[in-house]
Amino acid sequence: MKETVCSKRKRVLAMLRFLRKAYPGLRCAIHFSNPWELLVATILSAQCTDKMVNKVTPVLFKKYPDIRSVADAVPKDFEKDIRSTGFYKNKTKNILASAREVLDRFGGKVPARMEDLVTLPGVGRKTANVILGNAFGIPGISVDTHMMRINRLLGLTQHTDPVKIEFDLMALVPHKDWTAYSSLIIHHGRVRCFARRPDCLHCEILKFCPYGRSKT
């Protein structure tokens, strides 16, 4: 029998309670002190671990303490500074271009609207939602590889396209919990629901997961 939308919403609420209990006080894994730093760090996090990004950014932000200094940075020098995060040439191009865009179009302040953020080089909906949710307190669902995989296992979406998954979840997760849900599921993917071999036996939300129940 096909699960109703109402039933899925109730299941999501129950999962949120269990996940919050399992991971109390969970915060954004990327370290930042303002919206610009989070924008830069989130771009750097593509195909890179948050641990590595958090290792690189303190030195980076000390050398380039504001948006103007990044906009004026020598690309070759900036590439060396972020080389360990991978794809450093493309990331440098996007970050420096974003800095110029923020200065020229938004008066030196990172915009707090989705429609503006996604016009910046290197910023897609996932990055924009990370910034909105964690820097501005505006709820957003950030769909990374963990969110894509786990929400499919949970039966909350059948899509593989991140934007379609985001909109599926927007209809199921309470608006105020969008950012929290993203953070909790992503963390759950890192510590329990591993891509190659999910630890279903010890999963905190096993009873809510059709995939997990079929494997145990």
N, C-alpha and C positions, 0 to 999 in steps of 0.2 A: 504494500500500500504506500502511495506517495505521501511524503511528509508535507504537511501544510506550512505555509509561511508563519502562521501563528505559533505552531509547534517549534519551528526553527528559532523563532525569537525567544521563546521560553528556554530553549536549550542554550542559546547564547548567553542569556542572563545567568543561568546556572553555572555555565563554564566560567564566566567572569568572576563569580563569587569564589569558585575553587582556585582559579589562577591567582587571584589577589591574595588568597590565603597562602598559596604555595610560594609566591614571590612578593612578599610585602615590601612596600616602599620602593618598588622598581622605578627607576628613572631612565631618562635617555642615556644610552650607552656611550654616546659621543659627548666629549667634554667641550663646553663652550661658555662664553660669558656674555655674548650678545648675538642678535640675529645674523649679522654678517659672518661671524666666526662659525656659526652653525651652518650657514650656506656653504662656506668654503669646505668645512670638514665633511659635510654630507656629499659634496662632489668628490672629495678625495676618497670617500668610503666605497665608491664603486669598484667592484672586483678587488676589494681590500678589506682587511679585518679592522674592526673598530679599535682594537688594541694597538695596531700599527698606526692608525690615524691619530690616536691620542698620544702616541709617542712623538709623532712628527709635528703636530700643531703647536705645542708650547714654544718650540724654537722658531717655528714659522711666524707665529703671531708676535713674537718678540722682535723679529727682524722687520716684519711688515705690520705695524701696530694699528693701521687704519685702512680704510678703503682706498684713499688716495695713494698710499704707499704701494698698494698692490697694483693699482691702475698704472703706476709709473715704473713698475718693476721691469727689469731686463728679463725677457723670457728665458734665456739660457740659464741665468742664475736661478730663477724660480724653478725651472725644471730640476736643477740639481737639488734644490731644497726639498722637493716632494718626490724625488725619484723612487724612494723605497715604497711608495704607495701604488706603484704600477701605473701604466698608461699615462705617464707623467707629461708627455708632450700634449696630448689632447686635453688633459686636465688643466694644464697651464694655460692653454689657449682659451678654454672656457672660463676659468676663474678670472684671468686678467680682463677678458671681454666683459664678464659680468660686472666687475668692478667699475669699468668705464660706463656701462649702461646704468648702474645704480647712481653714479654721480651725475650723469648727463640727463637721465630721464626721471629720476626719483629723488633728486635733491640730496643725494648721499645717504639716504635711508632705505634699507631693504623693505620693499612693499609687503603689506600684510594682506594681500588679496591673491587668490589662486590665479585669476586671469592675468595679473601682472607678473607674478613669479615665473610662470611657465614661458614668458617671453624672454627670460634671461638665458644666455648660453649655458648649456649643461644642466639646466633645471627642468625636469619633467614633473609629472604629477606626484610621483613618489617623493622626490626631494622637496617639492613644494609643501606637501602634507607634513613632512617631518618638521619643516620650518614653522608652518602655521601652528601645529600642535604643541611643539616644544618651546618655541621662542615667543609666540604670541598668545598661546592659550586658546587658539581657535581649533576646535576638533577637526581632525583629518585622519583618514585611513591610508596608511602607507603600505603599499603592496610590494614587498620584496620577494625573494625566492622562497623564504620560509612561509610567508603569508600565502603565496600561491599554492605551495605544496600542502600545507596543513589544512587550509580551508577546503581544499578538494577532498582530502582524507576525511574531514569532518562532515562532508556532504553538504556544505553551505554554498558551494558553487560548482559548476561543471566546466567553467571556462578556464582557458590558459592565458588569455590576454589580461594583463594587469589592470587595465582600465575597466574592463567588464567585471572583473573580480571585485574591484573597488566599489562599483555601483551595486553589485549583488549584496555586498556586506553593508552598504549604506542603508539598505532596506531592512536589514536584520539586526544590526547593532544599534542601540540607543545613541542618538547624536552626541550626547555629552561623553560617551565612552569610546568614541572612535579612536582617539589617540591612545588611550589606555589599552584598548583591545589590541591595537597594532603592536604596542610595546610588549605586551604579555605574550602574544602568540609568537612573535619573533624571538623573544627570550626562551620560550618553551622549545622552539625549534633548535636553539643552540645548546640547551642543556638536557633535553629529554627526547624530543621527537626528531631524531637524527635522520638525515636524508637517506643514507644507505641502509641503516638498520634502526628503525624507531624502537625505543625502549618501552614498548606497549605495556609490559608486565608491571612497570612501576609508574605508569603515566597517571598524573593527577586528574586528568579528565577522561580517563579510559571509558567510563560508563556513558559518556556523551559522544563517543567516537565510533561510528559504524565500522570503520576500517580496523580499529584497535580491537573491538569486540569480536570481529571475524577471525582475528589472529591469535586470540587467547582462549 
